[in-house]
Amino acid sequence: MNEVNLWALGGVGLVAGLLGSMLGVGGGILIVPILTLALHLPIKVAIASSLVAIVANSCTAAGMYTKARVTNIRLGLLLETTTTPGAIIGGFIAAVIAPSILSALFGLVLIYAAYIMITRQHLMYDDTQPDSHIVQNNSTDNLSTSLASSYYDRNLDRVITYKVTRIPVGLGTSFFAGILSSLLGVGGGIVNVPVMHLVMGVPMKVAIATSAFIITITATAGALIYYYYGHIYPFIIAPLTIGVVIGSRIGVELTQRAGGIVLRRIFGALLIIVAAMMFFKIADII
């Protein structure tokens, strides 16, 4: 591992930070497969490095999204109550699971997320329609009402108002997202973003921003577990993190200018490519 190219690590961090902050996934979906497939690092070291880089990425992105008032902080804190325990459990599970099983699980999860984001035609929220900012919600639940919010969409040049629905489903899937965060080093965003957007009725940009906020805490919990087991190496983390921070600042700016549908398509296409790479690795094709 001492022969790992520092410039290559910085480049990986830059691309992962850009796409991770754009899609609210932390960048782990790129960092883990590239470190294992291209730079030939052990997958547990790659996951540990990814989690530390994700913390840097999410802190940068979450700060910028919050400043722009896109993040739904109340929703993020609520989902954290189940995501963080899941991340801690996932970190301990990862210590006893074979690398090949982790790789297969990683690929399956990516395919799931890609399928949802690309093929799902009916959305509870569609920011491309003129009247989509009026979100219907028959629930009288006080919690759902308290989570309602709005933000200014720079791409549409108008204020988007929305309500949050199906909160129990969101809490349950967030626990699962936390487990995946530590198991796979992905920060949980590949589950949180589709759930918030497709199930809970949250606009895509808000889902991305809120996911970045959630990932900051979740990834930290998982990284501490990997540090305990000795899988974190500073000479890998340092250049990776520098690239991630630079990329995340660029990614946040691009997200605020892009349309929600464009972001969904990019999200799905990226996951399909990475999932294919991971299955090729398992089959010893590459």
Kinemage of the C-alpha trace (Angstrom):
@kinemage 1
@onewidth
@group {chain A} dominant
@subgroup {mainchain}
@vectorlist {calphas} color= white
{ca met a 1} P 0.000 0.000 0.000
{ca asn a 2} L 2.971 2.312 0.384
{ca glu a 3} L 3.255 2.510 -3.416
{ca val a 4} L -0.191 4.037 -3.894
{ca asn a 5} L 0.014 7.118 -6.144
{ca leu a 6} L -0.826 10.231 -4.116
{ca trp a 7} L -1.949 12.157 -7.202
{ca ala a 8} L -4.280 9.314 -8.116
{ca leu a 9} L -5.799 9.420 -4.641
{ca gly a 10} L -6.285 13.175 -4.924
{ca gly a 11} L -7.950 12.749 -8.323
{ca val a 12} L -10.278 10.072 -6.982
{ca gly a 13} L -11.205 12.366 -4.115
{ca leu a 14} L -11.876 15.292 -6.470
{ca val a 15} L -14.277 13.336 -8.702
{ca ala a 16} L -15.934 11.566 -5.770
{ca gly a 17} L -16.369 14.838 -3.888
{ca leu a 18} L -17.936 16.519 -6.907
{ca leu a 19} L -20.408 13.740 -7.701
{ca gly a 20} L -20.979 12.863 -4.057
{ca ser a 21} L -22.026 16.386 -3.109
{ca met a 22} L -24.144 16.673 -6.278
{ca leu a 23} L -26.063 13.509 -5.467
{ca gly a 24} L -25.999 13.496 -1.662
{ca val a 25} L -24.251 10.120 -1.478
{ca gly a 26} L -20.972 11.208 0.094
{ca gly a 27} L -18.813 9.871 -2.750
{ca gly a 28} L -18.331 6.386 -1.336
{ca ile a 29} L -19.976 4.762 -4.362
{ca leu a 30} L -16.957 5.925 -6.369
{ca ile a 31} L -14.187 5.849 -3.796
{ca val a 32} L -14.659 2.231 -2.711
{ca pro a 33} L -14.676 0.572 -6.165
{ca ile a 34} L -11.865 2.766 -7.536
{ca leu a 35} L -9.608 2.147 -4.553
{ca thr a 36} L -10.223 -1.596 -4.781
{ca leu a 37} L -10.352 -2.076 -8.559
{ca ala a 38} L -7.888 0.520 -9.844
{ca leu a 39} L -5.530 1.053 -6.901
{ca his a 40} L -5.791 -2.544 -5.588
{ca leu a 41} L -6.366 -1.701 -1.942
{ca pro a 42} L -8.061 -4.231 0.362
{ca ile a 43} L -11.794 -3.523 0.418
{ca lys a 44} L -11.919 -2.933 4.183
{ca val a 45} L -9.122 -0.354 3.888
{ca ala a 46} L -10.980 1.211 0.955
{ca ile a 47} L -14.213 1.378 2.951
{ca ala a 48} L -12.456 2.880 5.977
{ca ser a 49} L -10.719 5.488 3.785
{ca ser a 50} L -14.013 6.225 2.063
{ca leu a 51} L -15.815 6.848 5.341
{ca val a 52} L -13.207 9.382 6.489
{ca ala a 53} L -13.318 11.139 3.102
{ca ile a 54} L -17.117 11.133 3.243
{ca val a 55} L -17.018 12.994 6.559
{ca ala a 56} L -14.934 15.749 4.936
{ca asn a 57} L -17.151 15.793 1.856
{ca ser a 58} L -20.399 15.917 3.798
{ca cys a 59} L -19.207 18.590 6.216
{ca thr a 60} L -18.285 20.823 3.279
{ca ala a 61} L -21.446 20.121 1.279
{ca ala a 62} L -23.810 20.230 4.252
{ca gly a 63} L -22.439 23.602 5.322
{ca met a 64} L -22.995 25.089 1.866
{ca tyr a 65} L -26.473 23.581 1.454
{ca thr a 66} L -27.499 24.786 4.904
{ca lys a 67} L -26.249 28.286 4.153
{ca ala a 68} L -28.404 28.237 0.989
{ca arg a 69} L -31.373 27.063 3.136
{ca val a 70} L -31.950 23.927 1.082
{ca thr a 71} L -31.346 21.415 3.895
{ca asn a 72} L -34.297 20.258 6.000
{ca ile a 73} L -32.416 20.091 9.297
{ca arg a 74} L -35.401 18.889 11.337
{ca leu a 75} L -35.938 15.967 8.979
{ca gly a 76} L -32.216 15.170 9.006
{ca leu a 77} L -32.057 15.091 12.807
{ca leu a 78} L -35.142 12.882 12.956
{ca leu a 79} L -33.716 10.334 10.496
{ca glu a 80} L -30.403 10.380 12.368
{ca thr a 81} L -32.102 8.784 15.380
{ca thr a 82} L -32.265 5.505 13.459
{ca thr a 83} L -29.401 5.956 10.982
{ca thr a 84} L -26.641 6.371 13.572
{ca pro a 85} L -27.470 3.177 15.549
{ca gly a 86} L -27.554 1.339 12.224
{ca ala a 87} L -24.098 2.677 11.326
{ca ile a 88} L -22.636 1.446 14.610
{ca ile a 89} L -24.142 -2.021 14.146
{ca gly a 90} L -22.941 -2.139 10.538
{ca gly a 91} L -19.367 -1.319 11.571
{ca phe a 92} L -19.205 -4.327 13.891
{ca ile a 93} L -20.847 -6.606 11.318
{ca ala a 94} L -18.282 -5.582 8.673
{ca ala a 95} L -15.425 -6.751 10.880
{ca val a 96} L -16.531 -10.382 10.545
{ca ile a 97} L -17.800 -10.487 6.935
{ca ala a 98} L -15.612 -11.771 4.078
{ca pro a 99} L -14.506 -9.149 1.473
{ca ser a 100} L -16.203 -11.050 -1.372
{ca ile a 101} L -19.544 -10.856 0.433
{ca leu a 102} L -19.083 -7.128 0.971
{ca ser a 103} L -18.370 -6.631 -2.746
{ca ala a 104} L -21.471 -8.596 -3.767
{ca leu a 105} L -23.658 -6.714 -1.296
{ca phe a 106} L -22.284 -3.420 -2.564
{ca gly a 107} L -23.212 -4.289 -6.152
{ca leu a 108} L -26.729 -5.415 -5.250
{ca val a 109} L -27.458 -2.255 -3.312
{ca leu a 110} L -26.285 -0.091 -6.211
{ca ile a 111} L -28.552 -1.937 -8.654
{ca tyr a 112} L -31.498 -1.418 -6.307
{ca ala a 113} L -30.870 2.321 -6.069
{ca ala a 114} L -30.347 2.673 -9.833
{ca tyr a 115} L -33.584 0.829 -10.596
{ca ile a 116} L -35.607 3.074 -8.296
{ca met a 117} L -34.146 6.334 -9.550
{ca ile a 118} L -34.332 5.536 -13.283
{ca thr a 119} L -37.491 3.451 -13.739
{ca arg a 120} L -39.846 4.942 -11.155
{ca gln a 121} L -42.276 6.966 -13.267
{ca his a 122} L -44.752 8.232 -10.693
{ca leu a 123} L -43.233 10.634 -8.215
{ca met a 124} L -44.889 12.048 -5.127
{ca tyr a 125} L -43.018 15.215 -6.042
{ca asp a 126} L -42.011 16.449 -9.486
{ca asp a 127} L -40.144 19.734 -9.641
{ca thr a 128} L -40.530 19.961 -13.415
{ca gln a 129} L -44.267 20.668 -13.250
{ca pro a 130} L -45.538 24.234 -12.785
{ca asp a 131} L -47.844 23.403 -9.870
{ca ser a 132} L -45.698 20.708 -8.266
{ca his a 133} L -44.762 22.957 -5.366
{ca ile a 134} L -48.280 22.405 -3.977
{ca val a 135} L -47.835 18.958 -2.466
{ca gln a 136} L -51.003 17.210 -1.366
{ca asn a 137} L -50.922 15.534 2.005
{ca asn a 138} L -54.036 14.180 3.673
{ca ser a 139} L -52.210 13.389 6.891
{ca thr a 140} L -53.088 15.469 9.966
{ca asp a 141} L -50.077 14.222 11.853
{ca asn a 142} L -48.402 17.053 13.755
{ca leu a 143} L -44.927 15.701 13.105
{ca ser a 144} L -45.481 15.668 9.358
{ca thr a 145} L -46.717 19.249 9.484
{ca ser a 146} L -43.738 20.388 11.547
{ca leu a 147} L -41.327 18.965 8.979
{ca ala a 148} L -42.906 20.917 6.108
{ca ser a 149} L -40.561 23.512 4.627
{ca ser a 150} L -39.602 25.444 1.508
{ca tyr a 151} L -36.519 26.531 -0.422
{ca tyr a 152} L -35.600 28.727 -3.368
{ca asp a 153} L -34.808 26.714 -6.507
{ca arg a 154} L -32.264 28.609 -8.591
{ca asn a 155} L -32.911 26.439 -11.649
{ca leu a 156} L -36.687 27.075 -11.599
{ca asp a 157} L -36.340 30.609 -10.211
{ca arg a 158} L -39.126 30.160 -7.664
{ca val a 159} L -39.811 29.040 -4.115
{ca ile a 160} L -40.692 25.351 -3.704
{ca thr a 161} L -42.962 24.412 -0.775
{ca tyr a 162} L -43.330 20.781 0.279
{ca lys a 163} L -44.545 18.477 3.050
{ca val a 164} L -42.925 15.302 4.384
{ca thr a 165} L -45.040 12.109 4.365
{ca arg a 166} L -44.680 8.431 5.395
{ca ile a 167} L -42.365 9.226 8.283
{ca pro a 168} L -42.399 5.717 9.896
{ca val a 169} L -41.229 4.199 6.579
{ca gly a 170} L -38.474 6.795 6.371
{ca leu a 171} L -37.255 6.011 9.891
{ca gly a 172} L -37.152 2.269 9.195
{ca thr a 173} L -35.235 2.591 5.948
{ca ser a 174} L -32.817 5.056 7.542
{ca phe a 175} L -31.807 2.372 10.031
{ca phe a 176} L -31.064 0.080 7.076
{ca ala a 177} L -29.157 2.932 5.390
{ca gly a 178} L -26.994 3.320 8.478
{ca ile a 179} L -26.044 -0.359 8.426
{ca leu a 180} L -25.116 -0.119 4.732
{ca ser a 181} L -23.111 3.012 5.423
{ca ser a 182} L -20.640 1.173 7.627
{ca leu a 183} L -20.786 -2.143 5.748
{ca leu a 184} L -20.039 -0.596 2.364
{ca gly a 185} L -18.478 2.785 3.087
{ca val a 186} L -21.138 4.665 1.124
{ca gly a 187} L -22.522 6.982 3.772
{ca gly a 188} L -26.083 5.689 3.421
{ca gly a 189} L -27.036 8.287 0.802
{ca ile a 190} L -27.827 5.700 -1.866
{ca val a 191} L -30.774 4.661 0.319
{ca asn a 192} L -31.657 7.948 2.010
{ca val a 193} L -31.927 10.043 -1.150
{ca pro a 194} L -34.367 7.723 -3.018
{ca val a 195} L -36.436 7.180 0.137
{ca met a 196} L -36.777 10.871 0.945
{ca his a 197} L -37.536 11.753 -2.674
{ca leu a 198} L -39.736 8.872 -3.834
{ca val a 199} L -41.371 7.745 -0.580
{ca met a 200} L -41.466 10.772 1.717
{ca gly a 201} L -42.293 13.350 -0.973
{ca val a 202} L -39.193 15.496 -0.495
{ca pro a 203} L -37.869 17.456 -3.526
{ca met a 204} L -34.723 15.957 -5.069
{ca lys a 205} L -32.475 18.866 -4.152
{ca val a 206} L -33.712 18.898 -0.562
{ca ala a 207} L -33.206 15.120 -0.357
{ca ile a 208} L -29.613 15.553 -1.568
{ca ala a 209} L -28.882 18.392 0.839
{ca thr a 210} L -30.500 16.638 3.807
{ca ser a 211} L -28.674 13.406 2.979
{ca ala a 212} L -25.352 15.266 3.070
{ca phe a 213} L -26.276 16.544 6.523
{ca ile a 214} L -27.208 13.052 7.743
{ca ile a 215} L -24.084 11.447 6.284
{ca thr a 216} L -21.806 13.753 8.283
{ca ile a 217} L -22.795 12.043 11.544
{ca thr a 218} L -23.390 8.558 10.140
{ca ala a 219} L -20.032 8.252 8.398
{ca thr a 220} L -18.212 9.480 11.514
{ca ala a 221} L -19.748 6.689 13.591
{ca gly a 222} L -18.731 4.072 11.031
{ca ala a 223} L -15.208 5.493 10.600
{ca leu a 224} L -14.543 5.229 14.330
{ca ile a 225} L -15.296 1.506 14.217
{ca tyr a 226} L -12.884 0.968 11.326
{ca tyr a 227} L -10.237 3.012 13.159
{ca tyr a 228} L -10.636 0.707 16.132
{ca tyr a 229} L -9.852 -2.289 13.905
{ca gly a 230} L -6.798 -0.572 12.358
{ca his a 231} L -8.035 -0.098 8.785
{ca ile a 232} L -7.318 3.642 8.507
{ca tyr a 233} L -4.007 4.836 7.011
{ca pro a 234} L -3.142 8.587 7.077
{ca phe a 235} L -1.045 8.497 3.867
{ca ile a 236} L -4.155 7.328 2.002
{ca ile a 237} L -6.628 9.577 3.804
{ca ala a 238} L -4.745 12.881 3.398
{ca pro a 239} L -4.659 13.258 -0.431
{ca leu a 240} L -8.082 11.649 -0.744
{ca thr a 241} L -9.622 14.166 1.640
{ca ile a 242} L -7.997 17.193 -0.024
{ca gly a 243} L -9.479 16.181 -3.374
{ca val a 244} L -12.873 15.500 -1.820
{ca val a 245} L -13.148 18.935 -0.196
{ca ile a 246} L -12.319 20.738 -3.454
{ca gly a 247} L -14.705 18.578 -5.469
{ca ser a 248} L -17.571 18.947 -3.002
{ca arg a 249} L -17.548 22.744 -3.236
{ca ile a 250} L -17.859 22.528 -7.015
{ca gly a 251} L -20.572 19.877 -6.776
{ca val a 252} L -22.820 21.925 -4.482
{ca glu a 253} L -22.773 24.842 -6.902
{ca leu a 254} L -23.657 22.586 -9.842
{ca thr a 255} L -26.525 20.965 -7.928
{ca gln a 256} L -28.225 24.271 -7.212
{ca arg a 257} L -28.130 25.129 -10.926
{ca ala a 258} L -29.272 21.721 -12.223
{ca gly a 259} L -32.801 20.357 -12.631
{ca gly a 260} L -34.171 17.598 -10.393
{ca ile a 261} L -34.783 15.150 -13.246
{ca val a 262} L -31.215 15.590 -14.501
{ca leu a 263} L -29.880 14.788 -11.053
{ca arg a 264} L -32.012 11.639 -10.849
{ca arg a 265} L -30.779 10.370 -14.217
{ca ile a 266} L -27.135 11.008 -13.332
{ca phe a 267} L -27.669 9.257 -10.008
{ca gly a 268} L -29.108 6.122 -11.618
{ca ala a 269} L -26.611 5.886 -14.499
{ca leu a 270} L -23.642 6.242 -12.164
{ca leu a 271} L -24.878 3.470 -9.880
{ca ile a 272} L -25.362 1.042 -12.765
{ca ile a 273} L -21.782 1.578 -13.985
{ca val a 274} L -20.252 1.112 -10.554
{ca ala a 275} L -22.396 -1.957 -9.793
{ca ala a 276} L -21.211 -3.599 -13.013
{ca met a 277} L -17.587 -2.917 -12.033
{ca met a 278} L -18.065 -4.555 -8.657
{ca phe a 279} L -19.627 -7.707 -10.132
{ca phe a 280} L -16.815 -7.939 -12.687
{ca lys a 281} L -14.409 -7.866 -9.757
{ca ile a 282} L -16.232 -10.714 -8.017
{ca ala a 283} L -16.205 -12.803 -11.200
{ca asp a 284} L -12.472 -12.077 -11.693
{ca ile a 285} L -13.234 -10.534 -15.067
{ca ile a 286} L -11.023 -7.578 -14.199
